[in-house]
């Protein structure tokens, strides 16, 4: 079993739709939760970063963390064609030597149709 | 401001060869991490360096090695290349230390093809 499982997609939605992207995890030591967006042939770009359970909102994006269920989500409101990309969830904890390595999900490819 | 820069952007090697990938972090960032991203998968942690010291190593064989220089740039070396090493190699930089370590900024990657 992978430490982080992500809905694989691909996901295709019409412009203006609300998108829900989800990940589950098994390691309760994870403390920090992130969502990255990756366009084709580019490196991942940080979208959202959160530490505690609950919701965090930034413009059209809302990150939700439920530590009791080991479940995180990213919601995109009023989706745009420019949101078409692969979305990666990532988690981290402090490992030995103060390293904070990220453990990523496998990514969900999203296409927003005009 | 320059972001994380990586070189080369693309390269092709044959099995058994060796490769060196280079990374320049964002100015002021002292920590560099390396990740391997196989097509269709999420990035997988290889190494983290902070202030020129190795702070973490992922589950990769000893064929993988890295170092960080006094100017905080970094190199990733892979020896005895295998077909399975074909991937996008991502470098990420961060301020380092406990507070800033989680905010990683990634470069565009070096795409390695092993034939």
Interface residues (C-beta under 8 A of the other chain):
Chain A: X4 X6 X32 X34 X36 X41 X42 X43 X44 X45 X46 X49 X88 X90 X92 X94 X95 X96 X97 X98 X99 X100 X101 X102 X103 X104 X105 X106 X107
Chain B: X4 X33 X35 X40 X41 X42 X43 X44 X45 X48 X50 X54 X55 X56 X58 X90 X92 X98 X101 X102 X103 X104 X105 X106 X107 X108 X109
